[in-house]
Amino acid sequence: MLLFLVRSLAFLPLSWLQATGRLIGLAVYLFPGRYRHRLQANARRAGYDSPAFYRRAAAQSGAMIGEIPKVWWRTRQCLAITHSDQEAIVQSALAEGRGVLYLTPHLGCFEITARHLTQHGPLTVMFRPSRSPRLDPIVESARDMHNLRAVPANRQGVRDFVRALKRGEAVGMLPDQVPREGDGLWLPFFGAYALTMTLAARLALQTGVAVILTAGERLPGGKGWRIHYLRLPEPLPDTPEALALAINQAMETLIRRFPEQYLWSYNRYKEPDDAPPHPDEKTGG
């Protein structure tokens, strides 16, 4: 029943779904609490301290959620209104035949970005299982798409990534998720230390692939999305720490292209129990 209800939303106009999502996102933000505080604090770290910016960012977060049913179950219709004037970056990287690692931060519509990339060839993406078993049928139904393969964020998934890259194919992952099980380094992100995954950096160094950051900018009025690309210059830094830092810096550059569409409410600066000592703790700060 839940799957039927969610899929039914895909029949509504994209502009309506996004507008409704914006209203809900703004309504949630207006209630004082952890969500509102985190959004403001994270945006402020990046230099965005306007109350109007906070409200627009909250509205865009709602739009991101509202558009998901359309993107998942009316993919062809959504791809028809998705474009980019930077496709030469992808075509050049794929022509090198050594695989491509796409890194998509929590910016814009990352669901449409993955689907757009499948038009260039097979894409393997990494996912984390949902916390609610009730959502599993919905997510599994949405993953069923030509040229798109989803693998779990575990050792088997990493092996699948390596195999795909060695075949000269592309893989994609979110580089700004807080890593689990002690896999991470404290590195600067918008002027503050954030626990940063090293998996993307280690994969790139192990396989020698091209690294491209990408994001789908949400256009106003339900007009679709514009795909942005930013390829890391080569030669890449030769250590996981240096490359992870370069990825963070490239993410900042990409986010500043349309900052209101970044998910500022994500708990990017949390300190997991299994994390290494925070730099402030080591220096006595």
C-alpha positions as CSV (number, residue, x, y, z in Angstrom):
1,M,0.0,0.0,0.0
2,L,2.8,2.4,0.9
3,L,4.6,1.7,-2.4
4,F,1.3,2.3,-4.3
5,L,0.8,5.6,-2.6
6,V,4.3,6.9,-3.2
7,R,4.3,5.8,-6.8
8,S,1.0,7.6,-7.3
9,L,2.7,10.8,-6.5
10,A,4.8,10.4,-9.7
11,F,1.8,11.2,-11.8
12,L,1.6,14.7,-10.4
13,P,3.3,17.6,-12.1
14,L,6.9,18.1,-11.1
15,S,6.3,21.8,-10.4
16,W,3.5,20.9,-8.0
17,L,5.7,18.3,-6.2
18,Q,8.6,20.6,-5.8
19,A,6.4,23.5,-4.6
20,T,4.6,21.3,-2.1
21,G,8.0,20.1,-0.9
22,R,9.2,23.6,-0.5
23,L,6.2,24.5,1.7
24,I,6.7,21.5,3.9
25,G,10.5,22.1,4.1
26,L,9.9,25.7,5.2
27,A,7.2,24.7,7.7
28,V,9.5,22.2,9.3
29,Y,12.3,24.8,9.5
30,L,10.1,27.4,11.2
31,F,9.7,25.2,14.3
32,P,12.6,25.7,16.6
33,G,14.6,22.5,17.2
34,R,17.7,20.5,16.2
35,Y,16.9,20.6,12.5
36,R,16.8,24.4,12.4
37,H,19.8,24.8,14.6
38,R,21.9,22.4,12.5
39,L,21.0,24.0,9.2
40,Q,21.9,27.5,10.4
41,A,25.1,26.4,12.1
42,N,26.4,24.5,9.0
43,A,25.4,27.2,6.6
44,R,27.1,29.8,8.8
45,R,30.3,27.9,8.8
46,A,30.4,28.3,5.0
47,G,29.7,32.1,5.3
48,Y,26.0,32.0,4.6
49,D,24.4,33.8,7.6
50,S,21.3,35.4,6.2
51,P,17.9,34.4,7.6
52,A,16.5,34.6,4.1
53,F,19.2,32.1,2.9
54,Y,18.3,29.7,5.7
55,R,14.6,29.8,4.6
56,R,15.5,29.2,1.0
57,A,17.8,26.4,1.9
58,A,15.1,24.7,4.0
59,A,12.6,25.1,1.1
60,Q,15.0,23.5,-1.3
61,S,15.5,20.6,1.0
62,G,11.8,20.0,0.9
63,A,11.8,20.3,-2.9
64,M,14.5,17.6,-3.0
65,I,12.2,15.2,-1.2
66,G,9.1,16.2,-3.1
67,E,10.6,15.5,-6.5
68,I,11.9,12.0,-5.7
69,P,8.8,10.0,-6.8
70,K,8.8,11.8,-10.1
71,V,12.5,11.1,-10.7
72,W,12.3,7.4,-9.6
73,W,9.2,6.4,-11.5
74,R,8.9,8.9,-14.4
75,T,12.6,8.8,-15.2
76,R,12.3,9.2,-18.9
77,Q,10.1,12.2,-18.5
78,C,12.6,13.8,-16.1
79,L,15.6,13.0,-18.2
80,A,13.9,14.8,-21.1
81,I,14.2,18.0,-19.1
82,T,17.7,17.4,-17.8
83,H,20.6,18.9,-19.6
84,S,24.2,20.0,-19.3
85,D,26.6,22.1,-21.3
86,Q,29.6,20.3,-19.8
87,E,29.1,16.8,-21.2
88,A,32.5,17.0,-23.0
89,I,34.1,16.6,-19.6
90,V,32.4,13.1,-19.2
91,Q,33.0,12.1,-22.7
92,S,36.7,12.9,-22.6
93,A,37.1,11.0,-19.3
94,L,35.3,7.9,-20.6
95,A,37.3,7.9,-23.8
96,E,40.4,7.4,-21.8
97,G,39.2,3.9,-21.0
98,R,40.4,3.7,-17.5
99,G,37.1,4.2,-15.6
100,V,35.5,7.1,-13.9
101,L,34.7,7.8,-10.3
102,Y,31.7,10.1,-10.0
103,L,31.3,11.9,-6.6
104,T,27.9,13.5,-6.0
105,P,27.5,15.5,-2.8
106,H,24.2,16.2,-1.1
107,L,23.6,19.0,-3.6
108,G,20.6,19.6,-5.8
109,C,18.9,16.4,-7.1
110,F,21.5,13.7,-6.7
111,E,18.9,11.1,-7.8
112,I,18.5,12.6,-11.3
113,T,22.3,12.9,-11.6
114,A,22.9,9.2,-11.4
115,R,20.1,8.5,-13.9
116,H,21.5,11.1,-16.3
117,L,24.9,9.5,-16.1
118,T,23.6,6.1,-17.2
119,Q,23.1,7.6,-20.7
120,H,26.9,7.5,-21.0
121,G,27.2,3.8,-20.1
122,P,26.9,1.4,-17.2
123,L,27.0,3.0,-13.7
124,T,27.5,1.2,-10.4
125,V,26.4,3.2,-7.3
126,M,26.8,2.5,-3.6
127,F,23.9,2.7,-1.2
128,R,23.3,2.3,2.5
129,P,20.3,0.2,3.5
130,S,17.3,2.1,4.8
131,R,16.7,2.2,8.5
132,S,13.1,1.2,8.1
133,P,12.2,-2.2,6.5
134,R,8.9,-0.7,5.3
135,L,10.9,1.5,2.9
136,D,12.8,-1.4,1.3
137,P,10.2,-2.3,-1.3
138,I,10.1,1.4,-2.4
139,V,13.8,1.8,-2.7
140,E,14.3,-1.6,-4.4
141,S,11.6,-0.7,-7.0
142,A,13.3,2.6,-7.7
143,R,16.7,1.1,-8.3
144,D,15.4,-1.0,-11.2
145,M,16.8,0.8,-14.3
146,H,18.9,0.0,-17.4
147,N,22.6,0.6,-16.9
148,L,22.2,1.4,-13.2
149,R,23.4,-1.1,-10.6
150,A,23.3,-0.5,-6.9
151,V,25.6,-2.3,-4.5
152,P,25.7,-2.1,-0.7
153,A,28.2,0.0,1.2
154,N,30.2,-2.9,2.5
155,R,33.3,-4.9,1.5
156,Q,31.4,-6.7,-1.2
157,G,30.2,-3.4,-2.6
158,V,33.8,-2.1,-2.7
159,R,34.9,-5.2,-4.6
160,D,32.2,-4.6,-7.1
161,F,33.4,-1.0,-7.5
162,V,36.9,-2.1,-8.2
163,R,35.8,-4.7,-10.7
164,A,33.7,-2.1,-12.5
165,L,36.5,0.4,-12.6
166,K,38.9,-2.1,-13.9
167,R,36.5,-2.8,-16.8
168,G,36.7,0.8,-17.7
169,E,33.2,1.6,-16.4
170,A,31.9,4.2,-14.0
171,V,31.0,4.1,-10.4
172,G,29.3,6.8,-8.2
173,M,29.1,7.6,-4.5
174,L,28.3,10.4,-2.1
175,P,31.6,11.8,-0.9
176,D,30.2,13.9,2.0
177,Q,28.6,11.1,4.1
178,V,30.0,10.7,7.5
179,P,32.0,7.5,7.3
180,R,31.3,4.5,9.6
181,E,33.4,2.0,11.5
182,G,36.4,4.2,11.9
183,D,37.1,4.8,8.2
184,G,37.7,8.5,8.1
185,L,40.0,11.4,8.7
186,W,39.3,14.8,10.2
187,L,39.8,17.3,7.4
188,P,38.7,20.9,6.7
189,F,35.3,21.4,5.1
190,F,34.0,24.9,4.8
191,G,36.5,26.1,7.5
192,A,35.7,23.4,10.1
193,Y,37.0,19.9,10.7
194,A,34.6,17.2,9.4
195,L,35.1,13.5,9.5
196,T,35.9,12.7,5.9
197,M,35.7,9.4,4.1
198,T,38.9,8.0,2.6
199,L,37.2,5.3,0.5
200,A,36.8,7.5,-2.6
201,A,40.4,8.6,-2.4
202,R,41.7,5.0,-1.9
203,L,39.6,3.7,-4.8
204,A,41.0,6.4,-7.1
205,L,44.6,5.8,-6.1
206,Q,44.2,2.0,-6.4
207,T,42.6,2.0,-9.8
208,G,44.0,5.1,-11.5
209,V,40.7,6.4,-12.7
210,A,39.4,9.9,-13.5
211,V,37.6,11.6,-10.7
212,I,34.6,13.9,-11.5
213,L,32.4,15.7,-9.1
214,T,28.8,16.2,-10.3
215,A,25.5,17.6,-9.2
216,G,22.1,18.3,-10.6
217,E,20.9,21.9,-10.1
218,R,17.2,22.2,-9.7
219,L,15.7,24.8,-12.1
220,P,12.8,27.0,-11.0
221,G,9.2,26.4,-12.0
222,G,9.6,22.6,-12.5
223,K,11.7,23.2,-15.6
224,G,14.1,20.3,-14.9
225,W,17.7,20.1,-13.9
226,R,21.1,21.3,-15.1
227,I,24.0,18.9,-14.5
228,H,27.3,20.3,-13.4
229,Y,30.7,18.6,-13.6
230,L,34.0,19.4,-12.0
231,R,36.9,17.1,-12.8
232,L,39.9,16.9,-10.4
233,P,43.1,18.0,-12.2
234,E,45.8,15.4,-12.7
235,P,48.1,14.1,-11.5
236,L,46.0,13.5,-8.4
237,P,47.5,13.9,-4.9
238,D,49.4,10.7,-4.1
239,T,48.1,9.9,-0.6
240,P,44.5,9.2,0.6
241,E,44.7,12.1,3.0
242,A,45.8,14.7,0.4
243,L,43.3,13.4,-2.2
244,A,40.4,13.4,0.3
245,L,41.3,17.0,1.2
246,A,41.3,17.9,-2.6
247,I,37.9,16.3,-2.9
248,N,36.5,18.4,0.0
249,Q,37.9,21.5,-1.6
250,A,36.3,20.6,-5.0
251,M,33.0,19.9,-3.2
252,E,33.1,23.4,-1.7
253,T,33.7,24.9,-5.2
254,L,30.8,22.9,-6.7
255,I,28.4,23.8,-3.8
256,R,29.1,27.5,-4.1
257,R,27.7,27.4,-7.6
258,F,24.2,27.0,-6.1
259,P,24.6,26.9,-2.3
260,E,20.9,27.1,-1.4
261,Q,20.5,23.6,-2.8
262,Y,23.0,22.0,-0.5
263,L,21.6,19.8,2.3
264,W,22.9,22.1,5.1
265,S,20.7,20.2,7.6
266,Y,22.8,17.0,7.2
267,N,24.8,16.3,10.3
268,R,28.1,16.7,8.5
269,Y,30.2,17.6,11.6
270,K,29.0,14.9,14.0
271,E,31.6,12.9,16.0
272,P,30.9,9.1,15.8
273,D,32.0,7.0,18.8
274,D,34.5,5.1,16.7
275,A,36.0,8.2,15.1
276,P,39.7,9.1,15.7
277,P,40.4,11.9,18.2
278,H,39.1,15.3,17.0
279,P,41.9,17.8,16.1
280,D,40.7,20.2,18.8
281,E,41.1,17.4,21.4
282,K,44.6,16.6,20.3
283,T,45.6,20.3,20.5
284,G,43.8,20.9,23.7
285,G,41.3,23.2,22.1
